[in-house]
């Protein structure tokens, strides 16, 4: 993003000393430090809020998808269909086993 080498850093320091002055430089540096700290905290707070919202959203989706007994859960229909398919598959296997023995 920002690639500063030593030569660029020395030029920035020299220009800052020329424009601000050596007497006001400590106050400017303290103010810049405070601004940087506030920006870093704002970034931290936003990241925490975003992570919390994502975690809450994921947990709610997981809770809804796991709770198949809930009436308004759209996965309930798939859950019931899966059991119906399993029952049909089990019946088909039993018929095949029974049919194979009858044919022999």
PALUM-224203 format. One record per atom (N, C-alpha, C): residue number from 1; residue in one letter; atom name; x, y, z. Coordinates in Angstrom, 2 decimals, always signed. Atoms other than C-alpha are relative to their C-alpha. Layout:
N
     i   aa   at        xx        yy        zz
   NUM    A   CA         X         Y         Z
...
END
This chain:
104
     i   aa   at        xx        yy        zz
     1    X    N     +0.83     -1.18     +0.00
     1    X   CA     +0.00     +0.00     +0.00
     1    X    C     +0.88     +1.24     +0.00
     2    X    N     -0.92     -1.12     -0.08
     2    X   CA     +2.43     +2.67     +1.20
     2    X    C     +1.40     -0.57     +0.22
     3    X    N     -1.35     +0.51     -0.11
     3    X   CA     +6.02     +1.72     +0.55
     3    X    C     +0.97     +1.16     +0.21
     4    X    N     -0.94     -1.06     -0.34
     4    X   CA     +8.25     +4.17     +2.37
     4    X    C     +1.34     -0.64     +0.32
     5    X    N     -1.36     +0.42     -0.32
     5    X   CA    +11.98     +3.58     +2.36
     5    X    C     +0.65     +1.07     +0.86
     6    X    N     -0.72     -0.98     -0.82
     6    X   CA    +14.61     +5.38     +4.41
     6    X    C     +0.15     +1.35     -0.69
     7    X    N     -0.14     -1.33     +0.63
     7    X   CA    +15.23     +8.12     +1.80
     7    X    C     -1.30     +0.82     +0.03
     8    X    N     +1.27     -0.71     -0.04
     8    X   CA    +11.53     +8.99     +1.61
     8    X    C     -0.33     +0.48     +1.41
     9    X    N     +0.25     -0.36     -1.39
     9    X   CA    +11.24     +8.98     +5.39
     9    X    C     +0.84     +1.21     +0.43
    10    X    N     -0.85     -1.16     -0.34
    10    X   CA    +14.20    +11.40     +5.76
    10    X    C     -0.50     +1.28     -0.66
    11    X    N     +0.54     -1.18     +0.69
    11    X   CA    +12.66    +13.75     +3.18
    11    X    C     -1.25     +0.50     +0.72
    12    X    N     +1.22     -0.39     -0.72
    12    X   CA     +9.34    +13.74     +5.04
    12    X    C     +0.35     +0.67     +1.33
    13    X    N     -0.42     -0.59     -1.27
    13    X   CA    +11.08    +14.44     +8.36
    13    X    C     +0.58     +1.39     -0.22
    14    X    N     -0.61     -1.31     +0.27
    14    X   CA    +13.12    +17.29     +6.86
    14    X    C     -1.06     +1.03     -0.37
    15    X    N     +1.06     -0.93     +0.38
    15    X   CA    +10.05    +18.89     +5.26
    15    X    C     -0.88     +0.36     +1.19
    16    X    N     +0.82     -0.27     -1.19
    16    X   CA     +8.10    +18.55     +8.50
    16    X    C     +0.71     +0.98     +0.93
    17    X    N     -0.77     -0.92     -0.86
    17    X   CA    +10.85    +20.25    +10.50
    17    X    C     +0.03     +1.39     -0.62
    18    X    N     -0.04     -1.31     +0.66
    18    X   CA    +11.04    +23.05     +7.90
    18    X    C     -1.35     +0.72     +0.09
    19    X    N     +1.31     -0.66     +0.03
    19    X   CA     +7.28    +23.70     +7.72
    19    X    C     -0.58     +0.23     +1.39
    20    X    N     +0.60     -0.12     -1.33
    20    X   CA     +6.28    +23.10    +11.34
    20    X    C     +0.93     +0.78     +0.93
    21    X    N     -0.96     -0.64     -0.88
    21    X   CA     +9.42    +24.27    +13.06
    21    X    C     +0.37     -0.92     +1.14
    22    X    N     -0.48     +0.91     -1.04
    22    X   CA    +11.49    +22.57    +15.70
    22    X    C     -0.72     +0.20     +1.35
    23    X    N     +0.66     -0.23     -1.28
    23    X   CA     +9.59    +24.20    +18.60
    23    X    C     -1.39     -0.63     +0.06
    24    X    N     +1.35     +0.55     +0.03
    24    X   CA     +6.11    +23.06    +17.52
    24    X    C     -0.05     -1.48     -0.37
    25    X    N     -0.05     +1.40     +0.45
    25    X   CA     +7.23    +19.63    +16.33
    25    X    C     -0.50     -0.99     +1.07
    26    X    N     +0.52     +0.97     -1.00
    26    X   CA     +6.60    +17.81    +19.67
    26    X    C     -1.53     +0.03     +0.11
    27    X    N     +1.46     -0.08     -0.08
    27    X   CA     +3.00    +19.11    +19.82
    27    X    C     -0.65     -0.65     -1.22
    28    X    N     +0.55     +0.60     +1.23
    28    X   CA     +2.37    +18.07    +16.21
    28    X    C     +0.12     -1.52     +0.06
    29    X    N     -0.19     +1.45     -0.09
    29    X   CA     +3.81    +14.60    +16.85
    29    X    C     -0.98     -0.62     +1.01
    30    X    N     +0.97     +0.50     -0.98
    30    X   CA     +1.62    +14.16    +19.96
    30    X    C     -1.39     -0.03     -0.62
    31    X    N     +1.32     -0.05     +0.64
    31    X   CA     -1.45    +15.24    +17.99
    31    X    C     -0.15     -1.11     -1.05
    32    X    N     +0.04     +1.08     +1.00
    32    X   CA     -0.59    +12.83    +15.15
    32    X    C     -0.09     -1.37     +0.69
    33    X    N     +0.08     +1.25     -0.74
    33    X   CA     -0.09    +10.04    +17.69
    33    X    C     -1.42     -0.25     +0.52
    34    X    N     +1.39     +0.13     -0.47
    34    X   CA     -3.54    +10.72    +19.18
    34    X    C     -0.94     -0.36     -1.15
    35    X    N     +0.84     +0.30     +1.16
    35    X   CA     -5.14    +10.72    +15.74
    35    X    C     +0.19     -1.44     -0.45
    36    X    N     -0.27     +1.38     +0.41
    36    X   CA     -3.42     +7.46    +14.83
    36    X    C     -0.61     -0.99     +0.99
    37    X    N     +0.57     +0.89     -1.00
    37    X   CA     -4.52     +5.88    +18.12
    37    X    C     -1.53     -0.05     -0.12
    38    X    N     +1.46     -0.02     +0.16
    38    X   CA     -8.14     +6.98    +17.60
    38    X    C     -0.43     -0.76     -1.25
    39    X    N     +0.32     +0.74     +1.22
    39    X   CA     -8.14     +5.64    +14.04
    39    X    C     +0.17     -1.51     +0.22
    40    X    N     -0.23     +1.42     -0.26
    40    X   CA     -6.70     +2.34    +15.24
    40    X    C     -1.12     -0.57     +0.89
    41    X    N     +1.10     +0.47     -0.85
    41    X   CA     -9.36     +2.06    +17.97
    41    X    C     -1.30     -0.09     -0.79
    42    X    N     +1.23     +0.04     +0.81
    42    X   CA    -12.14     +2.91    +15.50
    42    X    C     +0.01     -1.23     -0.90
    43    X    N     -0.11     +1.20     +0.84
    43    X   CA    -10.88     +0.17    +13.18
    43    X    C     -0.23     -1.25     +0.83
    44    X    N     +0.19     +1.14     -0.91
    44    X   CA    -10.75     -2.25    +16.12
    44    X    C     -1.47     -0.16     +0.36
    45    X    N     +1.41     +0.06     -0.40
    45    X   CA    -14.30     -1.37    +17.22
    45    X    C     -0.88     -0.45     -1.15
    46    X    N     +0.79     +0.40     +1.17
    46    X   CA    -15.72     -1.73    +13.72
    46    X    C     +0.21     -1.48     -0.30
    47    X    N     -0.30     +1.40     +0.25
    47    X   CA    -13.97     -5.07    +13.27
    47    X    C     -0.70     -0.89     +1.02
    48    X    N     +0.69     +0.78     -1.04
    48    X   CA    -15.34     -6.35    +16.60
    48    X    C     -1.49     -0.07     -0.26
    49    X    N     +1.44     -0.01     +0.27
    49    X   CA    -18.88     -5.27    +15.72
    49    X    C     -0.34     -0.88     -1.20
    50    X    N     +0.23     +0.82     +1.19
    50    X   CA    -18.64     -6.88    +12.29
    50    X    C     +0.12     -1.48     +0.34
    51    X    N     -0.18     +1.40     -0.39
    51    X   CA    -17.30    -10.12    +13.76
    51    X    C     -1.15     -0.49     +0.86
    52    X    N     +1.11     +0.39     -0.86
    52    X   CA    -20.04    -10.15    +16.39
    52    X    C     -1.28     -0.21     -0.80
    53    X    N     +1.20     +0.14     +0.84
    53    X   CA    -22.78     -9.61    +13.81
    53    X    C     +0.09     -1.28     -0.83
    54    X    N     -0.17     +1.21     +0.80
    54    X   CA    -21.37    -12.37    +11.61
    54    X    C     -0.16     -1.25     +0.86
    55    X    N     +0.10     +1.15     -0.90
    55    X   CA    -21.08    -14.75    +14.57
    55    X    C     -1.46     -0.22     +0.39
    56    X    N     +1.41     +0.12     -0.38
    56    X   CA    -24.65    -14.02    +15.66
    56    X    C     -0.83     -0.53     -1.17
    57    X    N     +0.75     +0.43     +1.17
    57    X   CA    -25.98    -14.47    +12.12
    57    X    C     +0.26     -1.48     -0.29
    58    X    N     -0.33     +1.40     +0.25
    58    X   CA    -24.14    -17.77    +11.66
    58    X    C     -0.63     -0.90     +1.05
    59    X    N     +0.59     +0.83     -1.04
    59    X   CA    -25.32    -19.09    +15.01
    59    X    C     -1.51     -0.12     -0.17
    60    X    N     +1.44     +0.07     +0.20
    60    X   CA    -28.93    -18.20    +14.26
    60    X    C     -0.34     -0.95     -1.16
    61    X    N     +0.24     +0.89     +1.13
    61    X   CA    -28.76    -19.96    +10.89
    61    X    C     +0.23     -1.46     +0.40
    62    X    N     -0.29     +1.37     -0.43
    62    X   CA    -27.20    -23.02    +12.48
    62    X    C     -1.09     -0.50     +0.93
    63    X    N     +1.07     +0.42     -0.91
    63    X   CA    -29.80    -23.08    +15.25
    63    X    C     -1.26     -0.34     -0.77
    64    X    N     +1.21     +0.25     +0.78
    64    X   CA    -32.60    -22.86    +12.71
    64    X    C     +0.13     -1.27     -0.83
    65    X    N     -0.16     +1.18     +0.85
    65    X   CA    -31.14    -25.55    +10.48
    65    X    C     +0.05     -1.28     +0.82
    66    X    N     -0.08     +1.19     -0.83
    66    X   CA    -30.59    -27.94    +13.37
    66    X    C     -1.34     -0.31     +0.64
    67    X    N     +1.28     +0.21     -0.66
    67    X   CA    -34.00    -27.46    +14.98
    67    X    C     -1.07     -0.35     -1.04
    68    X    N     +0.91     +0.43     +1.05
    68    X   CA    -36.04    -29.52    +12.52
    68    X    C     -1.45     -0.07     +0.47
    69    X    N     +1.36     +0.13     -0.51
    69    X   CA    -39.06    -29.82    +14.80
    69    X    C     -0.76     +1.32     -0.07
    70    X    N     +0.64     -1.31     +0.03
    70    X   CA    -39.75    -26.10    +14.55
    70    X    C     -0.91     +0.10     -1.22
    71    X    N     +1.00     -0.03     +1.06
    71    X   CA    -42.89    -25.50    +12.46
    71    X    C     +0.38     +0.88     -1.18
    72    X    N     -0.28     -0.95     +1.09
    72    X   CA    -41.65    -22.49    +10.46
    72    X    C     +1.37     -0.21     -0.63
    73    X    N     -1.32     +0.28     +0.55
    73    X   CA    -38.32    -24.08     +9.57
    73    X    C     -0.13     -0.56     -1.41
    74    X    N     +0.09     +0.53     +1.37
    74    X   CA    -37.95    -24.49     +5.78
    74    X    C     +0.73     -1.32     -0.17
    75    X    N     -0.74     +1.26     +0.12
    75    X   CA    -35.54    -27.37     +6.36
    75    X    C     -0.83     -1.17     +0.50
    76    X    N     +0.84     +1.08     -0.53
    76    X   CA    -38.31    -29.34     +8.08
    76    X    C     -0.54     -0.87     -1.14
    77    X    N     +0.53     +0.75     +1.14
    77    X   CA    -39.79    -30.34     +4.71
    77    X    C     +1.08     -0.91     -0.57
    78    X    N     -1.10     +0.83     +0.50
    78    X   CA    -36.40    -31.56     +3.52
    78    X    C     +0.29     -1.14     +0.96
    79    X    N     -0.23     +1.01     -1.03
    79    X   CA    -35.96    -33.42     +6.78
    79    X    C     -1.02     -1.13     -0.12
    80    X    N     +1.05     +1.00     +0.13
    80    X   CA    -39.30    -35.18     +6.38
    80    X    C     +0.14     -0.77     -1.31
    81    X    N     -0.22     +0.68     +1.27
    81    X   CA    -38.55    -35.93     +2.72
    81    X    C     +1.15     -1.00     +0.10
    82    X    N     -1.14     +0.89     -0.15
    82    X   CA    -35.24    -37.46     +3.70
    82    X    C     -0.41     -1.27     +0.74
    83    X    N     +0.48     +1.19     -0.70
    83    X   CA    -36.96    -39.77     +6.17
    83    X    C     -0.87     -0.86     -0.90
    84    X    N     +0.85     +0.75     +0.91
    84    X   CA    -39.52    -40.74     +3.53
    84    X    C     +0.86     -0.76     -1.01
    85    X    N     -0.90     +0.67     +0.94
    85    X   CA    -36.72    -41.51     +1.05
    85    X    C     +0.72     -1.16     +0.66
    86    X    N     -0.70     +1.06     -0.71
    86    X   CA    -34.89    -43.54     +3.67
    86    X    C     -0.93     -1.20     +0.22
    87    X    N     +0.97     +1.09     -0.19
    87    X   CA    -38.04    -45.53     +4.42
    87    X    C     -0.22     -0.76     -1.30
    88    X    N     +0.18     +0.67     +1.29
    88    X   CA    -38.56    -46.24     +0.71
    88    X    C     +1.22     -0.83     -0.37
    89    X    N     -1.22     +0.74     +0.31
    89    X   CA    -34.94    -47.27     +0.31
    89    X    C     +0.09     -1.26     +0.85
    90    X    N     -0.02     +1.17     -0.88
    90    X   CA    -35.23    -49.59     +3.29
    90    X    C     -0.98     -1.06     -0.48
    91    X    N     +0.99     +0.94     +0.52
    91    X   CA    -38.39    -51.16     +1.87
    91    X    C     +0.52     -0.67     -1.27
    92    X    N     -0.54     +0.55     +1.23
    92    X   CA    -36.68    -51.61     -1.49
    92    X    C     +1.07     -1.03     +0.27
    93    X    N     -1.05     +0.96     -0.34
    93    X   CA    -33.74    -53.36     +0.14
    93    X    C     -0.60     -1.28     +0.56
    94    X    N     +0.65     +1.19     -0.57
    94    X   CA    -36.03    -55.67     +2.06
    94    X    C     -0.66     -0.82     -1.11
    95    X    N     +0.63     +0.72     +1.11
    95    X   CA    -37.92    -56.52     -1.14
    95    X    C     +1.02     -0.73     -0.82
    96    X    N     -1.05     +0.65     +0.76
    96    X   CA    -34.68    -57.26     -2.94
    96    X    C     +0.53     -1.23     +0.73
    97    X    N     -0.48     +1.15     -0.78
    97    X   CA    -33.53    -59.53     -0.14
    97    X    C     -1.04     -1.12     -0.04
    98    X    N     +1.07     +1.00     +0.02
    98    X   CA    -36.88    -61.26     +0.00
    98    X    C     -0.20     -0.58     -1.38
    99    X    N     +0.19     +0.45     +1.37
    99    X   CA    -37.20    -61.49     -3.80
    99    X    C     +1.10     -0.91     -0.45
   100    X    N     -1.13     +0.83     +0.37
   100    X   CA    -33.76    -62.96     -4.15
   100    X    C     -0.12     -1.38     +0.57
   101    X    N     +0.14     +1.30     -0.64
   101    X   CA    -34.55    -65.75     -1.71
   101    X    C     -1.13     -0.81     -0.64
   102    X    N     +1.12     +0.69     +0.63
   102    X   CA    -37.85    -66.56     -3.43
   102    X    C     +0.39     -0.55     -1.35
   103    X    N     -0.39     +0.41     +1.32
   103    X   CA    -36.20    -66.82     -6.83
   103    X    C     +0.94     -1.19     +0.02
   104    X    N     -0.98     +1.09     -0.04
   104    X   CA    -33.57    -69.32     -5.66
   104    X    C     -0.62     -1.30     +0.27
END
